[in-house]
């Protein structure tokens, strides 16, 4: 019996997706575990595997189509020898057919491509993401003509899409061209659209307030140096702590001291979370994602360091599993590595607060009747005022500062 393959919901925030690429053609035999398609969601590009055998009968939605609502039929599977219907069957099998495919989070892996004259020319190596290469090949875009905007000049998806949009605009009649200036259109990725929608909703519906405080880092940095020096003697078990690893632990311990901030507001009541699950903001080529260090208050600095490094690497490779970025209770956003003096982040609902961490700077500090030089960073706590009041937010920030400035609490 013919069954539908539906657009799967690959994350709690996903309401629609984009078919980046079909990996099966109509008429192909499908086995359990075969990858059917790449779906671009609000979080990453994911592969969808078949969990039933059959014939890939008909594609209902062509690749490249955006804004496909979850549970919309996108293809039809049939049994061997069965006629393929012209359109999606309207039958009780529709609800069950959502199980015909299962999502698998994977990295964008390079696929073999036909040789082109460009590939045979003796030119400098082009650094581009696998997804960017596939899009360029499908749209006939010459990668050597594109200047990458990713890390170290890497060509990413948005660069190829912008080049394609520019090429299309150039091919239009002169009357359709912009009247002045030089500009280009960069189409929004699914992730960027969802970020825009969710953060707009957050600012529009959540009453934010902000509390800032200066925190001295010298004691924490000294402890970090001592711990890293000890780790150098551990051979294969050696590790290197970052300041951010220690601030994640400090945030978790402060949440245990002031549990009212480890909360979520609902219309029915306040949810107070027992575990301090810290969402860590990670920048990607076309957006950001917040993988979670679970129960960070109960983990050692070594565990947090190793787990955080693994999460960041998988996030940037597109390999995060849904449970690794869903369900945090508090967020940390660190832009200190960019030399930022101070900033305020937007609350990530349903969490009640997010900590914005700026750069540490050497500056004069008054200590009693003396002036000393210290490394000082400014941190800003953005808070949902429905869930947390001003005095509670200030109490949490004071607890955080005390832990950072007397950092032995991080290791005992």
C-alpha positions in Angstrom: 0.0 0.0 0.0 1.3 3.5 -0.9 2.4 5.5 2.1 3.4 9.1 2.5 6.8 10.4 3.8 6.0 13.5 5.9 8.2 16.4 6.7 9.5 15.4 10.1 9.7 17.6 13.2 13.4 17.4 13.9 13.4 19.8 16.9 10.8 21.3 19.3 11.1 24.7 17.7 10.8 23.4 14.1 7.5 24.3 12.4 8.8 24.2 8.9 11.8 23.0 7.0 13.6 23.1 3.6 14.5 20.1 1.4 18.1 20.8 0.8 18.6 17.7 -1.4 17.0 14.4 -2.4 19.4 11.5 -2.2 17.0 9.0 -3.8 15.4 9.2 -7.3 11.9 8.1 -8.2 11.9 4.4 -8.9 14.9 3.6 -6.6 14.7 0.6 -4.3 14.9 1.7 -0.7 16.3 -0.4 2.1 16.1 0.1 5.9 18.7 2.7 6.8 19.1 4.3 3.4 19.4 8.1 3.5 16.4 9.7 1.6 17.0 13.4 1.9 18.8 16.3 3.6 16.5 18.5 5.5 17.6 22.0 6.5 16.0 22.9 9.9 16.2 25.8 12.3 19.2 24.2 13.9 21.2 22.3 11.3 21.2 20.3 8.1 20.0 16.7 9.0 19.8 13.5 7.1 16.6 11.5 7.0 16.9 7.7 6.9 14.3 5.2 5.7 13.2 2.7 8.3 11.1 0.6 5.9 11.9 -1.2 2.7 10.1 -0.4 -0.6 10.2 1.6 -3.8 10.8 5.4 -3.7 7.7 6.1 -5.8 7.2 9.8 -6.2 8.8 13.1 -5.1 6.0 15.5 -4.1 8.2 18.4 -3.1 11.3 19.3 -5.2 14.6 19.9 -3.5 15.3 23.5 -2.7 11.7 24.1 -1.6 11.5 26.2 1.6 8.8 26.7 4.2 7.5 23.2 4.1 5.2 22.8 7.2 5.9 19.8 9.5 3.8 16.8 8.6 3.3 17.9 5.0 3.6 14.9 2.6 6.9 15.3 0.7 7.2 11.9 -1.1 5.4 8.6 -1.6 6.7 5.1 -0.9 5.1 2.0 -2.6 5.6 -1.7 -2.4 7.3 -3.7 -5.2 5.0 -3.9 -8.2 2.5 -1.4 -6.8 1.3 1.4 -9.0 2.5 4.9 -7.9 -0.4 7.3 -7.2 -0.2 10.8 -8.9 -0.7 12.6 -5.6 -0.4 11.8 -1.9 -3.0 9.2 -0.8 -5.6 10.4 1.6 -6.0 7.4 3.9 -5.4 6.3 7.5 -1.9 5.4 6.5 -0.9 9.0 6.5 -0.6 9.3 10.2 1.5 6.1 10.4 3.7 7.2 7.5 5.5 9.7 9.6 7.5 6.7 10.8 8.6 5.9 7.3 11.6 8.1 7.8 13.8 8.8 10.8 16.0 11.9 11.3 19.7 11.4 11.8 21.9 14.4 12.7 25.1 14.3 10.6 27.8 16.5 9.3 27.7 17.7 5.8 29.9 15.2 4.1 31.5 15.8 0.7 30.0 13.7 -2.1 31.8 12.7 -5.3 31.2 15.2 -8.1 31.8 15.1 -11.8 35.1 16.6 -13.0 34.8 20.1 -14.4 37.3 22.3 -16.3 37.6 24.4 -13.2 38.8 21.4 -11.2 41.6 20.6 -13.6 43.1 24.0 -13.8 46.3 24.6 -11.6 44.7 27.1 -9.2 45.1 27.7 -5.4 43.0 25.3 -3.3 39.5 26.6 -2.7 38.4 26.3 0.9 34.6 25.7 1.1 32.2 23.8 3.2 30.8 20.5 1.7 27.3 22.0 1.6 28.6 25.1 -0.2 30.3 22.9 -2.8 27.1 20.9 -3.4 25.0 24.0 -3.8 27.6 25.6 -6.2 27.6 22.4 -8.3 23.8 22.2 -8.5 23.5 25.9 -9.5 26.5 26.2 -11.7 28.3 28.7 -9.5 32.1 29.0 -9.9 33.6 28.8 -6.4 36.8 30.5 -7.5 34.9 33.7 -8.1 33.5 33.8 -4.6 35.1 35.5 -1.6 34.3 33.4 1.5 32.9 35.1 4.7 33.3 32.0 6.9 36.2 31.3 9.3 39.6 31.9 7.7 37.9 33.0 4.4 36.0 29.7 4.1 33.2 29.7 1.5 29.9 28.8 3.2 26.4 28.3 2.1 25.3 32.0 2.3 28.2 33.0 0.0 27.1 30.7 -2.7 23.5 31.7 -2.4 24.5 35.4 -2.5 26.6 34.7 -5.7 23.7 33.0 -7.3 21.3 35.8 -6.4 23.8 38.3 -7.8 24.1 36.3 -11.0 20.3 36.2 -11.4 20.1 39.9 -10.9 22.7 40.6 -13.5 20.8 38.4 -16.0 17.6 40.4 -15.5 16.7 43.2 -17.9 18.2 46.6 -17.2 14.8 48.0 -16.2 14.6 45.5 -13.4 18.1 46.3 -12.0 18.5 48.5 -8.9 18.7 52.2 -9.8 21.7 53.0 -7.6 24.4 51.6 -5.4 26.1 48.2 -5.3 24.4 45.6 -3.1 23.6 41.9 -3.1 20.9 39.8 -1.6 21.8 37.0 0.8 18.8 34.7 1.2 18.0 33.7 4.8 18.8 30.2 5.9 16.1 28.3 7.8 18.3 28.7 10.9 18.5 32.5 10.4 14.7 32.7 9.9 14.0 30.9 13.2 16.6 32.9 15.1 14.9 36.1 13.9 11.5 34.9 14.8 12.3 33.5 18.2 14.4 36.5 19.3 11.8 38.9 18.1 9.2 37.0 20.1 11.5 37.0 23.1 12.1 40.8 23.1 8.4 41.5 22.3 6.8 39.2 24.9 9.4 38.9 27.7 9.9 41.9 30.0 13.7 42.1 30.0 15.8 43.8 32.6 19.6 43.9 33.0 22.0 43.8 35.9 25.7 44.4 35.3 28.7 43.9 37.6 32.5 44.1 37.4 34.3 40.8 38.4 38.0 40.5 39.0 39.6 37.5 37.2 43.1 37.3 38.6 42.5 34.6 41.2 40.6 32.5 38.7 43.3 32.8 36.1 46.0 31.9 38.6 44.1 28.8 39.6 43.6 27.9 35.9 47.4 28.2 35.3 48.1 25.9 38.3 45.5 23.3 37.2 46.8 23.3 33.6 50.3 22.9 34.8 49.3 19.9 36.9 47.5 18.4 33.9 50.7 18.6 31.8 52.0 15.7 33.9 49.0 13.5 33.2 50.2 12.2 29.8 47.2 11.0 27.7 44.8 12.3 30.3 46.1 15.9 30.0 43.6 18.6 29.4 43.6 22.4 29.1 41.0 24.4 31.0 39.7 27.6 29.4 38.4 30.5 31.4 35.0 29.8 29.8 35.0 26.3 31.3 35.5 27.8 34.8 32.8 30.4 34.2 30.3 27.7 33.2 31.0 25.9 36.5 30.7 29.2 38.4 27.4 29.9 36.8 26.1 26.5 37.8 27.2 26.9 41.4 25.6 30.3 41.6 22.4 28.8 40.4 22.5 26.3 43.3 23.1 29.2 45.7 20.2 31.2 44.2 17.9 28.6 42.8 15.1 31.1 42.0 17.1 32.1 38.9 17.2 28.5 37.6 13.6 28.9 36.6 11.0 29.0 33.8 7.9 31.1 33.8 4.6 29.5 32.8 1.0 30.8 33.0 0.2 28.1 35.5 3.2 28.7 37.8 6.9 28.9 38.1 9.1 25.8 37.2 12.2 25.6 39.4 14.8 23.3 37.9 16.8 21.0 40.2 19.8 20.6 37.8 21.9 23.4 36.5 21.9 22.6 32.8 24.0 25.4 31.2 23.4 26.3 27.5 26.6 27.6 25.9 26.2 29.9 22.9 28.3 28.7 19.9 28.6 30.7 16.7 28.1 28.9 13.4 28.6 30.0 9.8 25.0 31.3 9.5 23.7 31.6 13.0 24.2 30.2 16.5 23.2 27.2 18.6 23.3 26.5 22.3 24.6 23.0 23.2 24.1 22.1 26.9 26.5 21.0 29.6 24.1 19.0 31.8 24.3 19.1 35.6 27.3 21.4 35.4 27.2 21.9 39.2 28.0 18.2 39.8 30.8 17.9 37.2 34.5 18.6 37.7 36.2 21.3 35.7 38.0 18.5 33.7 34.6 16.9 32.8 33.1 20.3 31.9 36.1 21.2 29.7 36.1 17.9 27.8 32.3 17.9 27.4 32.2 21.6 26.3 35.0 21.1 23.7 33.2 18.0 22.3 29.8 19.9 22.1 31.4 22.9 20.3 33.1 20.6 17.8 30.0 18.7 17.0 27.9 21.9 16.8 30.2 23.3 14.2 30.3 20.1 12.3 26.5 19.8 12.3 26.6 16.6 14.4 24.7 17.6 17.5 22.0 15.2 18.6 18.6 17.0 19.5 19.0 16.1 23.2 22.4 17.9 23.2 20.8 21.3 22.4 17.3 21.1 23.8 16.2 21.8 27.4 18.8 23.9 29.1 17.9 25.9 32.2 20.3 28.9 32.0 22.5 30.3 29.2 26.0 31.7 29.0 27.2 33.9 26.1 30.9 34.8 26.1 32.2 37.4 23.6 35.3 38.2 25.6 37.6 36.6 22.9 36.5 39.5 20.6 37.5 42.2 23.0 34.0 43.2 23.7 33.8 45.7 26.7 30.2 45.0 27.6 26.9 43.7 26.1 23.5 42.5 27.0 22.1 39.2 25.6 18.5 38.3 24.8 16.8 35.8 27.1 16.5 32.3 25.5 12.9 31.2 26.4 11.7 29.3 28.3 14.8 30.0 30.4 14.6 33.0 32.8 18.1 34.4 32.4 21.3 34.6 30.3 24.7 35.8 31.3 26.7 37.9 28.9 30.4 37.8 29.5 32.8 40.5 28.1 36.6 40.7 27.9 38.9 40.9 30.9 40.9 44.1 30.9 43.8 45.2 33.1 42.8 48.4 34.9 43.2 50.3 38.2 40.9 49.0 41.0 40.3 50.6 44.4 40.8 48.0 47.2 40.3 49.5 50.6 42.5 52.6 50.8 44.8 51.4 48.0 44.8 51.3 44.3 45.9 48.1 42.5 46.0 46.8 39.0 43.6 43.9 38.3 42.1 42.0 35.4 38.4 43.0 35.4 35.5 41.8 33.2 32.0 43.2 33.0 29.2 40.6 33.1 25.6 41.4 32.4 22.6 39.2 33.5 19.6 39.6 31.3 16.5 38.5 33.1 12.8 37.6 32.5 11.1 39.9 35.0 8.0 37.7 35.1 10.1 35.0 36.7 12.9 36.8 38.6 12.8 40.1 40.5 15.6 42.7 40.6 16.9 41.9 44.1 17.1 38.1 43.2 19.0 38.8 40.0 21.5 41.0 42.0 21.9 38.3 44.6 22.7 35.7 41.9 25.2 38.0 40.3 26.9 38.7 43.6 27.1 34.9 44.2 28.7 34.5 40.8 31.3 37.2 41.5 32.2 35.7 44.9 32.8 32.3 43.3 34.9 33.7 40.5 37.0 35.9 42.9 37.4 33.0 45.4 37.6 30.2 42.9 38.6 27.3 45.2 34.8 26.6 45.3 35.2 25.4 41.7 37.4 22.5 42.7 36.2 21.5 46.2 
